[in-house]
Amino acid sequence: MKTKFYQSRPIRFLEIYACAGWRVKIYSISLKAETVTAQAIIEAKKQLPAWLENSKITALENYQIATLILHEGNEGCFAVLIWWADENMLQLFAYLRLYGESHFHLISNKGTVSCVWEMAILWFERNAWITHVLKRGENPDFENYLQQQLQTDI
């Protein structure tokens, strides 16, 4: 197996996107540029309503707040979609759009979760969730949670 050396990548918050009654924090990571391509964002948004339907797989309560990480890596563009369920559990679905293709395909059903760059966002979102939701008990502050966003090179 060939080992590739670690290089920092830009993590950029793109927007809070309203979709099917959800609010979705969208992040970009790219090996190639400052942000993922506009086409990757458009395609992910097209598929997002169907992806959010996965929230119905379990009977766990969710908050209709999600985070979508779009990551242009070596193989293609990954889409990692997460949301908090039952207060403190993370549901995660990962998809891949190979370069040259137009559609994202589910890959988390094969055990793939996320990479080291995506994990930085997951950690950031975890800490924000604890601060603005879990520690506030009966008075969660979802608006400040949504407004806390990561912008860094990592």
N, C-alpha and C positions, 0 to 999 in steps of 0.2 A: 504494500500500500504506500503510495506516494504521500508524503506529508507536505502540506502547504503551510507557509508561515502566516502568522496572524498579522493582519493589517487593520488599522482602525477604519471604521465606516461611519458616515454621518447618519445620526438618528434625528429625524425631523418630524415634528408634529405638523400634520397637514390641515386638519379641520375636525370639527364636530359635525357629523353628518346625520341628518334625520332620515330614518328608513323604517317603514312598516311599524311605526309607533315606538321605535327605539331611537336612542341617541348613541352614536358610535364615534369614539375617538379614533381617528385614523392617523397612523404613523407610517413613515417611510424609512427604509434602510436600503442603501444601494452600494454595491461593489463598483458600479460604473459611473455614478454621477452624484450630484447633491441630493436628488430625490429620484424615486422610481419614475418611469415614463407615464405620461398622461394616459396612454392606452391601457396600461396595467391598472391604473386607478379606475378608469371607465369600466373595464371588464369586471373588476372586483365589485364595483357598485351594482352592476347588472345582476350579479349572482348573489349579492348580499341578502335580499329578501328570502331566498331559498335557504341560505346558510343559517339565517336566524330562526328558521322553522325547527332547527335541531334543538332549540330550547324546550320543545315540547316532548322530547324523548323521555324525559323524566318528569316526575310530578313536583320537582323541587321549585320553590319560588325563586324568581329572578326579579331584577329591577328594571329591565328593559334598557340597560346601559351596557354597552359592549366596547371592546377595544379591538381594532383591526390593525395588524401589522403587515404591511406590504414590503417584501424584502427581495430585491434583485440580487441573486447570488450567482454562483457558477452555473447551475443547472437551468435556471429560469427564475420566474418570480414566484415566491412563496407568499401565501396569505394565511396568517395565523389569526384566528378569531377567538376571542375569549369573552366570557362574562361571569359575573359572580352569581352564585346560586346558593340558596339556603344560608344566607348571611356571609359565609366564609369559605365556600368551596368554589374552585375555579373550574369552569367547563371550557374545554379547548378543542378546537377543530382546526386542522392544518390542511392546506390545499397547495397544489403546485401547478403553475402554468409554464410548461416548457417553452423555451425560446422557439419561435416559429409557430406556436399554437395560439389559439385565441381563447381557449376555455381553461379554467382552473379545475383540477381533479383532486378529490379527497385523497390525502396520504396518511392522515392520522389513524385511519383504520388499519394501517400496517405497522403501527407502533411509533411512527415519527411524530415528534412533539415540536421541538424548537431548537434553534442553534444558540451559540454563545452570545451573538449580538441581540437576537430576539429576547433572550433571557434577561438582558439589561432592562428592557421595557417591562417585562413581566414583573421583575423585582420592584421597579419604580411604581408600577400600578398597584402592586401588593401594598407597598408602604403608604401610598395615597389612600387606598381603601381603608386601611387600618386607621389612619389619621382622621379622615373625614366621615367615615361611616361607622366602623366598629367601635371606636372609642367614644363616639357620641351617643351610644345607646339608643334611646327612644327618639332622638333628634338628629338623625343622619343629615349630613350636608352634601347632598348629591351635586349641587351646583358648584361648590368649591372643589369637589372631587373632579368634576369634568374640566374645570379651569386649571387644575394642576397638570402640567404637561412637560414631557421630557424633550429637551433640545440639547444634544451633545454629540461629540465624536467619541466613539468608543471602540 
